[in-house]
Amino acid sequence: MEPIKRVLSIQSHVVSGYVGNKCAVFPLQIMGFEVDAINSVQLSNHTGYKTFYGQILNEKNLFCDPVMGDNKKMYVPKEILDVYKNEIINLTDILTPNEYELELLTGKTITTSDDIQEAINLLYAQGCKTVIVSSSNISSNNELKCIGRNINDKVYVEISIPLINQSFIGTGDLFTALILIWMNLTNNDLKKTMENTVATIQAVLQRTIKNINSKDSIKSNELKLIQSLDDIRNPEVKIFGSIHAII
């Protein structure tokens, strides 16, 4: 019998919809992981709705928000950035920032692929072992780049992803859970991990788009996670990564 794979997931929780632990726990469990979930917030629904109710834990209990920002906008108080920089990065095995979060963590403006590699080097200098930039628009307005590298590798993996001109809540939570799953199942094969993760994300988003109701766009915009069970278990890779030497 294989040893039990356990994950402690510290994220937000919503009663309705799929973000945070609601988004991460399901794919982890169906792929054979035992998940212990700690909720940093407990809300009726995510804050993209007009109203939400619930409890936000204060600093005397627990605060662990996995999201810092996106599209040049911070989601958390600026003080949290110092916590990430000074207390979390050096403990992290795998870090999955988006382009804006990479800028925040390193203080470096990202406009090119070289900028990303230089920023990743700064994170490695602080003790991080693997960095996967979940999304960057350095190339064009029509696609996003997903870029990953291990600390001792002389190459990096890059995947070009068609841009979907739509905003979704919970994709970052799902991305991180899938990266964790496939790094484990592929024995840390970064290229296969990123390809499988992107394949599932794309399938979930396309299924979600097909079910969007213009009369209730926020609710129908919730990720169709349960309906994407097969895409989580057996992702069909259509977009393959390329390997590039670090110059």
CORNORZI-V505233 format. One record per residue. N is the residue number from 1. PHI is phi as a letter, one per 40 degrees, with the letter a starting at -180 (* if undefined). OMEGA is omega in radians with two decimals (none if undefined). D_FIRST is the distance of its C-alpha to the first C-alpha in Angstrom with 2 decimals. Layout:
BEGIN
[[N | PHI | OMEGA | D_FIRST] [N | PHI | OMEGA | D_FIRST]]
END
This chain:
BEGIN
[[1 | * | 3.13 | 0.00] [2 | c | 3.08 | 3.78] [3 | c | -3.14 | 6.46] [4 | c | 3.09 | 8.77] [5 | c | -3.07 | 11.80] [6 | b | 3.12 | 14.95] [7 | b | 2.97 | 18.51] [8 | c | -3.08 | 21.78] [9 | b | -3.13 | 24.26] [10 | b | -3.07 | 27.90] [11 | a | 3.10 | 30.17] [12 | c | 3.07 | 32.81] [13 | b | 3.04 | 32.36] [14 | b | 3.10 | 34.64] [15 | c | -3.12 | 35.07] [16 | b | 3.11 | 36.30] [17 | h | -3.05 | 35.16] [18 | b | 2.95 | 32.44] [19 | a | 3.06 | 32.65] [20 | f | -3.13 | 30.75] [21 | c | 3.09 | 27.71] [22 | c | -3.11 | 28.60] [23 | c | -3.01 | 28.19] [24 | c | -3.00 | 25.15] [25 | c | -3.07 | 22.77] [26 | d | 3.14 | 22.61] [27 | c | 3.10 | 21.48] [28 | c | -3.10 | 18.87] [29 | c | -3.09 | 17.40] [30 | c | 3.08 | 17.54] [31 | c | 2.97 | 15.70] [32 | g | 3.13 | 12.64] [33 | c | 2.95 | 14.03] [34 | c | -3.04 | 14.80] [35 | b | 2.97 | 18.53] [36 | b | -3.04 | 21.00] [37 | b | 2.99 | 24.43] [38 | b | -3.09 | 27.69] [39 | c | 3.11 | 30.78] [40 | c | 3.01 | 33.60] [41 | b | 3.09 | 35.95] [42 | b | -3.03 | 36.01] [43 | b | 3.10 | 38.41] [44 | c | -3.11 | 39.47] [45 | a | -3.12 | 39.09] [46 | c | -2.97 | 39.20] [47 | c | 3.03 | 42.50] [48 | c | 3.07 | 43.58] [49 | c | -3.14 | 44.97] [50 | c | 3.14 | 48.49] [51 | b | 3.01 | 47.33] [52 | a | -3.11 | 44.23] [53 | b | 3.07 | 43.71] [54 | i | -3.03 | 41.32] [55 | b | 2.99 | 40.50] [56 | b | -3.09 | 40.11] [57 | c | -3.13 | 38.78] [58 | c | -3.02 | 41.21] [59 | c | 3.11 | 40.80] [60 | c | 3.13 | 40.80] [61 | b | -3.11 | 37.48] [62 | a | 3.01 | 35.36] [63 | b | 3.09 | 36.20] [64 | a | -3.13 | 33.72] [65 | c | -3.08 | 34.98] [66 | c | -3.07 | 32.95] [67 | b | 3.05 | 36.05] [68 | b | -3.12 | 39.26] [69 | i | 3.10 | 41.26] [70 | a | 3.11 | 41.98] [71 | f | 3.08 | 45.12] [72 | g | -3.13 | 46.97] [73 | b | 3.11 | 46.51] [74 | c | 3.10 | 44.68] [75 | c | -3.03 | 42.80] [76 | b | 3.08 | 42.65] [77 | d | -3.09 | 45.31] [78 | c | 3.13 | 46.17] [79 | c | -3.13 | 45.31] [80 | c | -3.14 | 41.60] [81 | d | 3.13 | 41.93] [82 | c | 3.10 | 42.76] [83 | c | 3.10 | 39.64] [84 | c | -3.07 | 37.51] [85 | c | -2.95 | 39.59] [86 | c | -3.01 | 39.86] [87 | b | -3.01 | 36.73] [88 | b | -3.05 | 33.85] [89 | d | -3.08 | 34.04] [90 | c | 3.10 | 33.61] [91 | c | -2.95 | 30.31] [92 | c | 3.03 | 28.95] [93 | c | -3.12 | 26.42] [94 | b | 3.13 | 27.07] [95 | b | -3.07 | 30.34] [96 | b | 3.11 | 31.23] [97 | c | 2.89 | 34.96] [98 | c | -3.06 | 37.29] [99 | d | -3.10 | 40.53] [100 | c | 3.11 | 42.48] [101 | c | 3.06 | 39.87] [102 | c | 3.08 | 39.79] [103 | c | -3.13 | 43.55] [104 | c | -3.07 | 43.36] [105 | c | -3.04 | 40.87] [106 | b | -3.08 | 42.82] [107 | g | -3.09 | 46.37] [108 | b | 3.07 | 46.68] [109 | c | -3.08 | 48.12] [110 | b | 3.06 | 46.03] [111 | b | -3.10 | 48.09] [112 | b | 3.07 | 46.66] [113 | c | 3.10 | 43.50] [114 | c | 3.10 | 44.82] [115 | c | 3.13 | 45.09] [116 | c | -3.13 | 41.41] [117 | c | 3.10 | 40.48] [118 | c | 3.11 | 42.86] [119 | c | 3.09 | 41.42] [120 | c | 3.10 | 37.86] [121 | c | 3.11 | 39.20] [122 | c | 3.11 | 40.60] [123 | c | 3.09 | 37.22] [124 | c | 3.14 | 35.66] [125 | c | 3.13 | 38.51] [126 | c | 3.04 | 37.41] [127 | h | 3.12 | 33.87] [128 | c | -3.04 | 31.90] [129 | b | 3.13 | 29.50] [130 | b | 3.09 | 29.14] [131 | b | 3.04 | 31.64] [132 | b | 3.11 | 31.44] [133 | c | -2.98 | 34.71] [134 | c | -3.14 | 33.82] [135 | a | 3.08 | 37.35] [136 | a | 3.14 | 40.66] [137 | b | -3.10 | 43.90] [138 | c | -2.99 | 45.38] [139 | c | -3.08 | 45.98] [140 | a | 3.10 | 47.86] [141 | c | -3.05 | 48.29] [142 | b | -3.14 | 46.45] [143 | a | 3.05 | 43.00] [144 | b | 3.07 | 40.59] [145 | b | 2.96 | 38.75] [146 | b | -3.00 | 35.16] [147 | b | -3.13 | 34.96] [148 | b | 3.11 | 32.15] [149 | a | 3.00 | 32.01] [150 | c | -2.96 | 29.96] [151 | d | -3.05 | 31.99] [152 | c | -3.11 | 32.35] [153 | c | 3.06 | 32.73] [154 | c | 3.12 | 36.20] [155 | b | 3.03 | 35.52] [156 | b | -3.14 | 34.63] [157 | b | -3.14 | 33.25] [158 | b | 3.07 | 35.61] [159 | b | 3.07 | 35.29] [160 | c | -3.03 | 38.44] [161 | b | 3.08 | 37.96] [162 | d | -3.12 | 40.75] [163 | c | 3.03 | 42.26] [164 | b | -3.06 | 42.03] [165 | c | -3.09 | 45.13] [166 | a | 3.12 | 43.55] [167 | b | 3.12 | 42.11] [168 | b | 3.07 | 38.84] [169 | b | 3.06 | 37.30] [170 | h | -3.10 | 33.59] [171 | c | 3.11 | 32.99] [172 | c | 3.10 | 32.37] [173 | c | 3.12 | 29.77] [174 | c | 3.14 | 27.97] [175 | d | -3.10 | 28.40] [176 | c | 3.12 | 26.78] [177 | c | -3.12 | 23.72] [178 | c | 3.07 | 23.31] [179 | d | 3.13 | 23.85] [180 | c | 3.14 | 21.06] [181 | d | -2.98 | 18.66] [182 | c | 3.00 | 19.73] [183 | c | 3.12 | 20.11] [184 | c | -3.03 | 16.40] [185 | c | 3.14 | 15.48] [186 | b | -3.11 | 18.22] [187 | f | 3.06 | 17.67] [188 | g | 3.03 | 20.94] [189 | c | -2.99 | 23.00] [190 | c | -3.10 | 25.88] [191 | c | 3.13 | 27.75] [192 | c | 3.13 | 24.98] [193 | c | -3.12 | 24.00] [194 | c | 3.14 | 27.64] [195 | c | 3.13 | 28.25] [196 | c | 3.14 | 25.42] [197 | c | 3.13 | 26.48] [198 | c | 3.14 | 30.12] [199 | c | 3.13 | 29.44] [200 | c | 3.14 | 27.87] [201 | d | -3.12 | 30.59] [202 | c | 3.14 | 33.30] [203 | c | 3.13 | 32.07] [204 | c | -3.12 | 31.87] [205 | c | 3.13 | 35.33] [206 | c | 3.11 | 36.92] [207 | c | 3.11 | 35.71] [208 | c | -3.14 | 37.02] [209 | d | -3.11 | 40.34] [210 | c | -3.07 | 40.84] [211 | b | 3.14 | 40.68] [212 | c | 3.10 | 42.97] [213 | b | -3.08 | 45.91] [214 | c | -3.13 | 48.98] [215 | c | 3.12 | 50.19] [216 | a | -2.96 | 47.15] [217 | c | -3.09 | 45.78] [218 | c | -3.12 | 43.87] [219 | c | -3.11 | 41.86] [220 | c | 3.11 | 41.26] [221 | c | 3.10 | 40.26] [222 | c | -3.11 | 37.03] [223 | d | 3.12 | 34.04] [224 | c | -3.01 | 32.87] [225 | c | -3.12 | 29.22] [226 | c | -3.13 | 28.09] [227 | c | -3.08 | 30.06] [228 | b | -3.09 | 28.24] [229 | d | -3.11 | 24.71] [230 | c | 3.14 | 24.55] [231 | c | 3.06 | 26.02] [232 | c | -3.10 | 23.31] [233 | c | -3.05 | 20.43] [234 | b | -3.11 | 22.31] [235 | c | 3.07 | 25.24] [236 | c | -3.07 | 28.05] [237 | c | 3.10 | 29.28] [238 | b | 3.14 | 33.07] [239 | b | -3.05 | 34.05] [240 | b | 3.14 | 32.95] [241 | c | 3.06 | 33.21] [242 | b | -3.10 | 35.55] [243 | b | -3.08 | 35.29] [244 | b | 3.08 | 38.34] [245 | c | 3.07 | 39.49] [246 | c | -3.08 | 40.52] [247 | c | none | 44.20]]
END
